[in-house]
Amino acid sequence: MSVSGIESVGFTPYVPASVSTNGSAKVTGSGSEFGSLVLDGLDRLEQVQDKTDQLSVKAATGDLNAIHDYTIASTEASVTTQLTVAVRNKAVEAFNEIMRMQV
């Protein structure tokens, strides 16, 4: 199965700014980069959900010619939401672990 036509769907994978093209992450000591990654991820989530909302309205009104566009966008929004929730849960878990440490 070829995936060369994925650009026609409008899917652009999210690649954080701190990940190089060869897939290795750049690790630095500043927390501001993590904060910007979180904000970028939340912006991406909002964009994906907005696109899904627009396609769902088009599907409901009959203006959407290819229903698979909505299905793909809906699945992408679901996976993006699950990833965001998982990252949030890990961050809360790490914060709670730090708070339990004795000084």
Backbone as ProteinMPNN parsed JSONL, in Angstrom:
{"seq_chain_A": "MSVSGIESVGFTPYVPASVSTNGSAKVTGSGSEFGSLVLDGLDRLEQVQDKTDQLSVKAATGDLNAIHDYTIASTEASVTTQLTVAVRNKAVEAFNEIMRMQV", "coords_chain_A": {"N_chain_A": [[0.84, -1.184, 0.0], [0.616, 2.135, -0.909], [1.685, 5.251, 0.414], [2.04, 7.622, -0.748], [0.171, 9.466, -1.574], [-0.706, 10.86, 0.621], [-0.331, 13.54, 1.091], [-2.318, 14.781, -0.331], [-4.517, 14.601, 1.254], [-4.131, 16.469, 3.144], [-2.792, 16.12, 5.456], [-0.394, 16.95, 7.777], [2.27, 15.938, 9.499], [2.967, 16.438, 12.962], [5.902, 17.813, 14.049], [7.988, 18.493, 16.592], [9.858, 21.486, 17.304], [12.304, 20.972, 18.486], [13.185, 18.547, 17.598], [15.359, 16.956, 15.498], [15.909, 16.448, 11.937], [16.808, 13.877, 11.618], [15.612, 12.482, 13.598], [16.634, 12.493, 16.177], [16.507, 13.793, 19.456], [17.016, 17.047, 20.753], [18.611, 17.878, 23.63], [18.488, 20.133, 26.211], [19.214, 22.347, 28.971], [17.207, 24.146, 29.616], [13.977, 25.015, 30.771], [12.192, 26.416, 29.315], [12.039, 25.557, 26.69], [10.654, 23.155, 26.907], [8.238, 24.141, 27.775], [7.466, 25.613, 25.517], [7.194, 23.52, 23.724], [4.997, 22.205, 24.815], [3.024, 24.185, 24.522], [3.025, 24.405, 21.712], [2.113, 21.852, 21.072], [-0.469, 21.947, 22.167], [-1.572, 23.969, 20.596], [-1.492, 22.687, 18.124], [-3.268, 20.585, 18.647], [-5.638, 22.036, 18.942], [-5.911, 23.082, 16.345], [-6.258, 20.718, 14.851], [-8.636, 19.757, 15.937], [-10.37, 21.842, 15.256], [-10.361, 21.618, 12.457], [-11.552, 19.101, 12.209], [-14.066, 19.662, 13.287], [-15.058, 21.461, 11.364], [-15.16, 19.792, 9.108], [-17.012, 17.928, 10.021], [-19.353, 19.417, 10.149], [-19.672, 19.988, 7.446], [-20.071, 17.371, 6.539], [-22.473, 16.746, 7.794], [-24.228, 18.536, 6.622], [-24.174, 17.745, 4.036], [-22.374, 18.761, 2.258], [-19.885, 17.693, 1.987], [-17.907, 15.905, -0.11], [-16.2, 13.666, -0.035], [-16.346, 11.387, 2.312], [-14.387, 10.069, 3.667], [-12.429, 11.906, 4.238], [-13.382, 13.259, 6.482], [-13.436, 11.1, 8.257], [-10.712, 10.434, 8.508], [-9.718, 12.85, 9.58], [-11.139, 12.906, 11.971], [-10.15, 10.634, 13.287], [-7.478, 11.391, 13.515], [-7.763, 13.603, 15.229], [-8.709, 12.29, 17.493], [-6.527, 10.618, 18.196], [-4.573, 12.571, 18.632], [-5.69, 13.924, 20.799], [-5.662, 11.864, 22.71], [-2.895, 11.52, 22.99], [-2.176, 14.035, 24.025], [-3.524, 13.995, 26.489], [-2.206, 11.838, 27.679], [0.413, 12.859, 27.911], [-0.1, 14.984, 29.64], [-0.967, 13.539, 31.906], [1.396, 12.158, 32.557], [3.033, 14.334, 33.199], [1.721, 15.368, 35.461], [1.973, 13.169, 37.125], [4.78, 13.092, 37.4], [5.18, 15.552, 38.687], [3.823, 15.092, 41.101], [5.427, 13.047, 42.109], [7.816, 14.417, 42.519], [6.967, 16.17, 44.5], [6.627, 14.404, 46.606], [9.16, 13.797, 47.352], [11.657, 13.821, 49.853], [13.386, 16.417, 51.425]], "CA_chain_A": [[0.0, 0.0, 0.0], [1.429, 3.336, -1.041], [1.228, 6.411, 1.181], [2.522, 8.811, -1.434], [-0.924, 10.4, -1.755], [-1.167, 11.388, 1.908], [-0.31, 14.995, 1.033], [-3.579, 15.244, -0.885], [-5.496, 14.638, 2.336], [-3.867, 17.656, 3.934], [-2.176, 15.725, 6.726], [0.99, 17.343, 7.996], [2.621, 15.415, 10.819], [3.527, 17.394, 13.907], [7.279, 17.549, 14.447], [8.411, 19.574, 17.462], [11.014, 22.238, 16.839], [13.543, 20.474, 19.069], [13.532, 17.254, 17.034], [16.06, 17.146, 14.24], [15.351, 15.674, 10.828], [17.185, 12.468, 11.712], [14.825, 11.863, 14.653], [17.238, 12.584, 17.506], [16.039, 14.946, 20.209], [18.04, 17.939, 21.272], [18.367, 18.018, 25.057], [19.155, 21.274, 26.827], [18.86, 22.508, 30.363], [16.197, 25.165, 29.881], [12.595, 24.559, 30.831], [11.363, 27.186, 28.393], [11.815, 24.756, 25.493], [9.575, 22.219, 27.216], [7.008, 24.937, 27.787], [7.072, 25.929, 24.148], [6.722, 22.27, 23.127], [3.646, 21.96, 25.316], [2.141, 25.14, 23.862], [2.92, 23.998, 20.309], [1.248, 20.678, 21.032], [-1.848, 22.367, 22.41], [-2.007, 24.68, 19.387], [-1.719, 21.655, 17.1], [-4.509, 19.901, 19.024], [-6.748, 22.931, 18.632], [-6.055, 23.133, 14.89], [-6.795, 19.438, 14.386], [-10.038, 19.674, 16.347], [-11.122, 22.802, 14.443], [-10.519, 21.014, 11.13], [-12.535, 18.028, 12.344], [-15.375, 20.294, 13.47], [-15.488, 21.996, 10.071], [-15.515, 18.675, 8.235], [-18.235, 17.289, 10.517], [-20.476, 20.259, 9.729], [-19.841, 19.737, 6.012], [-20.64, 16.033, 6.374], [-23.863, 16.769, 8.252], [-25.039, 19.31, 5.685], [-24.109, 17.125, 2.726], [-21.423, 19.484, 1.411], [-18.614, 16.96, 1.941], [-17.962, 14.893, -1.174], [-15.45, 12.466, 0.349], [-16.551, 11.18, 3.751], [-13.157, 9.561, 4.272], [-11.677, 13.055, 4.767], [-13.843, 13.451, 7.855], [-13.02, 9.944, 9.056], [-9.28, 10.595, 8.785], [-9.554, 13.992, 10.494], [-11.683, 12.512, 13.267], [-9.189, 9.72, 13.902], [-6.305, 12.194, 13.879], [-8.125, 14.383, 16.413], [-8.796, 11.36, 18.615], [-5.173, 10.209, 18.582], [-3.903, 13.751, 19.17], [-6.251, 14.151, 22.134], [-5.14, 10.824, 23.595], [-1.493, 11.841, 23.253], [-2.142, 15.197, 24.909], [-3.938, 13.556, 27.824], [-1.133, 10.998, 28.213], [1.511, 13.748, 28.314], [-0.554, 15.684, 30.841], [-0.959, 12.595, 33.026], [2.793, 11.919, 32.934], [3.535, 15.548, 33.848], [1.132, 15.408, 36.805], [2.606, 12.086, 37.876], [6.141, 13.525, 37.722], [5.07, 16.61, 39.694], [3.471, 14.455, 42.378], [6.615, 12.322, 42.576], [8.757, 15.431, 43.025], [6.417, 16.7, 45.751], [6.772, 13.393, 47.638], [10.571, 13.671, 47.729], [12.038, 14.498, 51.093], [14.559, 17.265, 51.231]], "C_chain_A": [[0.877, 1.237, 0.0], [0.833, 4.47, -0.213], [1.682, 7.703, 0.525], [1.424, 9.845, -1.628], [-1.415, 11.033, -0.473], [-1.166, 12.916, 1.925], [-1.635, 15.543, 0.515], [-4.673, 15.328, 0.174], [-5.322, 15.889, 3.177], [-3.241, 17.348, 5.267], [-0.738, 16.184, 6.76], [1.37, 16.886, 9.386], [3.267, 16.494, 11.681], [4.927, 16.949, 14.302], [7.72, 18.716, 15.312], [9.693, 20.221, 16.962], [12.323, 21.674, 17.365], [13.93, 19.086, 18.563], [14.185, 17.497, 15.684], [15.466, 16.25, 13.166], [15.745, 14.216, 10.893], [16.504, 11.771, 12.886], [15.425, 11.965, 16.044], [16.786, 13.874, 18.183], [17.218, 15.745, 20.726], [17.705, 18.205, 22.737], [19.179, 19.197, 25.574], [18.639, 21.425, 28.24], [17.738, 23.487, 30.628], [14.792, 24.579, 29.842], [11.697, 25.31, 29.874], [11.101, 26.418, 27.104], [10.695, 23.741, 25.732], [8.239, 22.952, 27.202], [6.53, 25.269, 26.39], [6.607, 24.681, 23.405], [5.289, 21.969, 23.551], [2.662, 22.899, 24.631], [1.961, 24.814, 22.382], [1.993, 22.797, 20.157], [-0.213, 21.031, 21.242], [-2.409, 23.146, 21.221], [-2.33, 23.694, 18.273], [-3.02, 20.904, 17.385], [-5.717, 20.755, 18.662], [-6.992, 23.015, 17.125], [-6.7, 21.86, 14.352], [-8.272, 19.328, 14.745], [-10.907, 20.653, 15.56], [-11.387, 22.243, 13.039], [-11.577, 19.916, 11.167], [-13.939, 18.596, 12.509], [-15.925, 20.824, 12.147], [-15.927, 20.874, 9.131], [-16.789, 17.975, 8.706], [-19.465, 18.102, 10.133], [-20.749, 20.049, 8.243], [-20.475, 18.368, 5.76], [-22.117, 16.019, 6.754], [-24.77, 17.516, 7.278], [-25.028, 18.732, 4.276], [-23.153, 17.811, 1.77], [-20.097, 18.767, 1.252], [-18.731, 15.832, 0.924], [-17.303, 13.587, -0.769], [-15.521, 12.306, 1.862], [-15.294, 10.677, 4.431], [-12.274, 10.695, 4.793], [-12.072, 13.332, 6.217], [-13.381, 12.317, 8.763], [-11.551, 10.051, 9.446], [-9.056, 11.718, 9.786], [-10.051, 13.646, 11.889], [-10.729, 11.582, 14.006], [-7.94, 10.463, 14.346], [-6.577, 13.023, 15.132], [-8.187, 13.492, 17.653], [-7.411, 10.967, 19.12], [-4.415, 11.386, 19.199], [-4.403, 14.064, 20.572], [-5.724, 13.123, 23.128], [-3.681, 11.083, 23.955], [-1.369, 13.01, 24.221], [-2.508, 14.813, 26.338], [-2.845, 12.693, 28.464], [0.049, 11.837, 28.682], [1.133, 14.511, 29.577], [-0.503, 14.775, 32.062], [0.461, 12.309, 33.503], [3.38, 13.133, 33.645], [2.993, 15.667, 35.273], [1.761, 14.339, 37.692], [4.031, 12.47, 38.298], [6.119, 14.614, 38.791], [4.75, 16.022, 41.066], [4.654, 13.691, 42.962], [7.645, 13.29, 43.155], [8.274, 15.964, 44.361], [6.562, 15.688, 46.903], [8.227, 13.236, 48.111], [10.84, 14.439, 49.024], [13.34, 15.248, 50.856], [15.604, 17.012, 52.299]], "O_chain_A": [[1.781, 1.364, 0.826], [-0.386, 4.625, -0.152], [1.706, 8.756, 1.162], [1.735, 11.019, -1.831], [-2.457, 11.688, -0.479], [-1.915, 13.525, 2.689], [-2.034, 16.648, 0.882], [-5.651, 16.055, -0.002], [-6.257, 16.324, 3.849], [-3.161, 18.221, 6.131], [0.05, 15.848, 5.876], [0.837, 17.404, 10.367], [4.012, 17.343, 11.192], [5.118, 15.85, 14.823], [7.82, 19.836, 14.812], [10.506, 19.588, 16.287], [13.365, 21.879, 16.743], [14.901, 18.505, 19.047], [13.616, 18.173, 14.827], [14.624, 15.398, 13.449], [15.081, 13.381, 10.28], [16.778, 10.601, 13.151], [14.782, 11.56, 17.012], [16.697, 14.921, 17.542], [18.263, 15.202, 21.085], [16.623, 18.707, 23.043], [20.396, 19.255, 25.4], [17.729, 20.708, 28.656], [17.343, 23.648, 31.783], [14.469, 23.754, 28.988], [10.562, 24.897, 29.637], [10.054, 26.601, 26.482], [9.879, 23.5, 24.843], [7.242, 22.447, 26.685], [5.333, 25.216, 26.105], [5.724, 24.763, 22.551], [4.471, 21.531, 22.742], [1.588, 22.472, 24.205], [0.855, 24.935, 21.855], [1.189, 22.735, 19.227], [-1.093, 20.483, 20.578], [-3.582, 23.0, 20.878], [-3.325, 23.85, 17.565], [-3.787, 20.619, 16.464], [-6.706, 20.247, 18.133], [-8.139, 23.018, 16.678], [-7.585, 21.919, 13.498], [-9.072, 18.854, 13.938], [-12.05, 20.339, 15.231], [-12.487, 22.375, 12.504], [-12.403, 19.814, 10.26], [-14.895, 18.073, 11.936], [-17.107, 20.658, 11.845], [-16.941, 20.992, 8.444], [-17.562, 17.482, 7.885], [-20.511, 17.531, 9.825], [-21.901, 19.945, 7.824], [-21.316, 18.224, 4.873], [-22.921, 15.351, 6.103], [-25.941, 17.171, 7.127], [-25.786, 19.178, 3.416], [-23.121, 17.476, 0.585], [-19.261, 19.194, 0.455], [-19.546, 14.923, 1.076], [-17.791, 12.513, -1.118], [-14.832, 13.01, 2.601], [-15.14, 10.837, 5.642], [-11.458, 10.479, 5.69], [-11.223, 13.602, 7.067], [-12.982, 12.55, 9.904], [-11.19, 9.787, 10.593], [-8.29, 11.559, 10.736], [-9.445, 14.05, 12.881], [-10.524, 11.726, 15.211], [-7.404, 10.201, 15.423], [-5.712, 13.132, 16.002], [-7.766, 13.897, 18.736], [-7.154, 10.982, 20.324], [-3.695, 11.212, 20.182], [-3.614, 14.431, 21.443], [-5.377, 13.468, 24.258], [-3.278, 10.886, 25.101], [-0.546, 12.977, 25.136], [-1.866, 15.261, 27.288], [-2.59, 12.808, 29.662], [0.626, 11.561, 29.734], [1.954, 14.667, 30.48], [-0.049, 15.188, 33.129], [0.71, 12.224, 34.706], [4.146, 12.978, 34.596], [3.732, 16.029, 36.188], [2.046, 14.581, 38.865], [4.436, 12.201, 39.429], [6.946, 14.603, 39.703], [5.343, 16.415, 42.071], [4.857, 13.692, 44.176], [8.271, 12.998, 44.174], [9.079, 16.188, 45.265], [6.614, 16.093, 48.064], [8.487, 12.618, 49.143], [10.326, 15.535, 49.248], [14.252, 14.771, 50.182], [16.662, 17.642, 52.289]]}, "name": "protein", "num_of_chains": 1, "seq": "MSVSGIESVGFTPYVPASVSTNGSAKVTGSGSEFGSLVLDGLDRLEQVQDKTDQLSVKAATGDLNAIHDYTIASTEASVTTQLTVAVRNKAVEAFNEIMRMQV"}
